[in-house]
Structure formats: C-alpha cells, structure tokens
C-alpha cells in the first residue's frame, strides 16, 4: 500500500499559496486527505484539521453495513467552504486508485458526508477508513441506492474540476 508523507514545510508552503480561508488549515499529523482544484491549488488535511471544520455525527444505513450506523466526521460542504474550492464535478480517489466522479451538486443536495468514525471508533484502512464518503439515506434518491458506487471508502484525494 502506498503511503504519502508530506512534510510540515510542504504543508506550510501549500497554506501560504492558498486563499486566506485555508491559511489556518496547516496539518500537524499524518495527511489523510488532499483536496485540489482545476487551478492547481491544493489543501492537505490530517484528522484533527478536518475535525476543526465542524465535527458532526449522523445515523444512517448503507448497503455495505448491517442496520443503522453512527458515523462521525465532517460534511463535505464544510471542506468546500473552508477551501473555497469550486467546480462542477470532483474525482473521489481511494487508496487503491478506485476513482469515481461525483457531481458537485450532490454535496448540498444529498448532504454528502466524510465519515472518519463508525459507531464511535476511528475507521482504519481495513475498516473502510480513514475516510468514507457517505450519502445519508434520508433522501429518497440516496435510500434507493442509486449512489452505492459513489460511496468511496479509503478516500484520500478529492480533485475538483
């Protein structure tokens, strides 16, 4: 499995070259998510940095788990707001290079959620972590499982276009 190591100096350089919204988003721990836009701006997040964007807990069902599950993490809309990233689609890329395109309109419409914990436990790579893209089942479309292929687990990168 490929692991990315990003130095503090590199993260500081990224933060210095990004909009003021994201200047305080300099991770100190292992990078678990990178977000980029079509213009080449990149933001790096560790678990703690993501948590500062608005940690929430949701309860939902997925086609990949049994019964209601309690997921904690951050709404993808919080990441978008903090970085100022724009685009009509985003490539969601997993550690194993599984990749899907998610329409940016889904972020708000379906409340796309970046789960880091499942039932109170941080998700490890072997447990679909460190980040799992969740479409909460509260919307009729999400409950119909139309979005199964978009629920990327082991997420590590989002590229907005």
C-alpha positions as CSV (number, residue, x, y, z in Angstrom):
1,X,0.0,0.0,0.0
2,X,1.3,3.4,-0.9
3,X,1.6,6.0,1.9
4,X,2.1,9.6,1.2
5,X,4.4,11.6,3.5
6,X,4.1,15.3,3.4
7,X,6.4,17.4,5.5
8,X,5.4,20.3,7.7
9,X,7.4,22.7,5.5
10,X,5.5,21.5,2.4
11,X,2.1,21.9,4.1
12,X,3.1,25.4,5.2
13,X,4.1,26.2,1.6
14,X,0.7,25.0,0.4
15,X,-1.1,27.1,3.1
16,X,0.9,30.2,2.2
17,X,-0.1,29.9,-1.5
18,X,-3.9,29.3,-0.9
19,X,-6.7,31.7,-0.2
20,X,-7.0,33.3,3.2
21,X,-9.9,30.9,4.1
22,X,-7.5,28.0,4.2
23,X,-4.4,29.6,5.6
24,X,-5.1,28.2,9.1
25,X,-5.5,24.7,7.8
26,X,-2.0,23.5,8.3
27,X,-1.9,19.9,9.4
28,X,0.5,18.7,12.1
29,X,-0.3,14.9,11.8
30,X,-0.3,12.4,9.0
31,X,-2.1,13.6,5.9
32,X,-5.3,11.6,5.3
33,X,-6.9,13.8,2.6
34,X,-5.8,16.2,-0.1
35,X,-8.2,18.5,-2.0
36,X,-7.3,20.2,-5.2
37,X,-8.9,22.5,-7.8
38,X,-8.5,22.9,-11.5
39,X,-6.2,25.9,-10.9
40,X,-3.6,23.8,-9.1
41,X,-4.4,24.9,-5.6
42,X,-4.0,22.1,-3.1
43,X,-5.1,21.7,0.6
44,X,-3.8,18.9,2.9
45,X,-5.8,17.7,5.9
46,X,-4.9,15.5,8.8
47,X,-7.7,14.1,11.1
48,X,-7.5,17.0,13.5
49,X,-7.7,19.6,10.8
50,X,-10.7,18.0,9.3
51,X,-12.4,17.9,12.7
52,X,-12.0,21.6,13.2
53,X,-14.2,22.2,10.2
54,X,-17.3,21.1,12.1
55,X,-17.4,17.6,13.5
56,X,-20.8,16.0,13.3
57,X,-22.4,12.7,13.9
58,X,-25.1,11.2,11.7
59,X,-27.0,7.9,11.9
60,X,-27.9,6.3,8.6
61,X,-28.0,3.0,6.8
62,X,-25.7,1.9,4.0
63,X,-25.9,-1.1,1.6
64,X,-22.5,-2.1,2.9
65,X,-23.3,-2.4,6.6
66,X,-26.0,-4.0,8.8
67,X,-28.6,-1.8,10.4
68,X,-28.3,1.8,11.3
69,X,-24.7,3.0,11.7
70,X,-23.5,6.1,13.6
71,X,-20.9,7.9,11.5
72,X,-18.8,10.9,12.8
73,X,-16.9,13.2,10.6
74,X,-17.5,16.4,8.6
75,X,-19.9,17.4,5.9
76,X,-18.2,17.7,2.6
77,X,-19.7,21.2,2.3
78,X,-17.5,22.3,5.3
79,X,-14.4,21.3,3.3
80,X,-15.6,23.2,0.3
81,X,-16.4,26.3,2.4
82,X,-13.0,26.2,4.2
83,X,-11.0,25.9,1.0
84,X,-13.2,27.9,-1.4
85,X,-12.7,25.2,-4.0
86,X,-15.2,25.3,-6.9
87,X,-16.1,23.0,-9.8
88,X,-18.9,21.1,-11.3
89,X,-17.5,17.7,-10.6
90,X,-14.9,16.1,-8.3
91,X,-12.9,13.0,-8.7
92,X,-13.0,11.0,-5.5
93,X,-9.9,8.8,-5.3
94,X,-9.3,5.9,-2.9
95,X,-6.0,4.5,-1.7
96,X,-6.3,1.6,-4.1
97,X,-6.9,4.1,-7.0
98,X,-10.6,3.4,-7.3
99,X,-12.0,6.6,-8.7
100,X,-15.4,8.0,-9.3
101,X,-16.8,11.3,-10.5
102,X,-19.2,12.9,-8.1
103,X,-21.3,15.9,-9.3
104,X,-20.6,18.9,-7.1
105,X,-24.3,19.5,-6.8
106,X,-24.6,16.3,-4.7
107,X,-22.6,18.0,-1.9
108,X,-25.5,20.1,-0.7
109,X,-28.4,18.2,-2.3
110,X,-27.6,14.9,-0.6
111,X,-25.6,16.1,2.4
112,X,-22.5,14.2,1.3
113,X,-20.6,13.3,4.4
114,X,-16.9,12.4,5.0
115,X,-17.0,9.8,7.8
116,X,-13.9,9.2,9.9
117,X,-15.5,7.2,12.7
118,X,-18.0,4.4,12.6
119,X,-20.0,3.7,15.8
120,X,-17.5,5.7,17.9
121,X,-14.4,4.1,16.5
122,X,-11.9,5.7,14.1
123,X,-12.0,3.8,10.8
124,X,-8.8,2.1,9.9
125,X,-7.9,1.3,6.3
126,X,-9.1,-2.3,6.8
127,X,-12.4,-0.9,8.1
128,X,-13.1,1.4,5.0
129,X,-11.1,4.3,6.5
130,X,-9.5,6.6,7.1
131,X,-12.3,8.4,5.3
132,X,-15.5,7.0,3.8
133,X,-17.8,9.1,1.5
134,X,-21.3,8.6,2.8
135,X,-24.6,9.5,1.2
136,X,-27.0,9.7,4.1
137,X,-30.1,7.6,3.3
138,X,-32.5,10.3,4.4
139,X,-33.1,11.4,0.8
140,X,-35.3,9.2,-1.4
141,X,-32.6,9.0,-4.1
142,X,-29.9,8.0,-1.6
143,X,-32.2,5.4,0.0
144,X,-32.8,3.9,-3.4
145,X,-29.1,3.0,-3.5
146,X,-28.5,4.9,-6.7
147,X,-25.3,6.2,-5.2
148,X,-23.7,3.0,-4.0
149,X,-20.7,3.3,-6.4
150,X,-20.1,6.9,-5.2
151,X,-19.7,5.9,-1.6
152,X,-15.9,5.7,-1.8
153,X,-14.2,4.2,1.1
154,X,-10.4,4.6,1.9
155,X,-10.8,8.0,0.3
156,X,-7.5,10.0,0.2
157,X,-8.0,12.6,-2.5
158,X,-10.7,14.9,-4.0
159,X,-9.9,16.7,-7.3
160,X,-12.5,19.4,-8.2
161,X,-12.9,20.3,-11.9
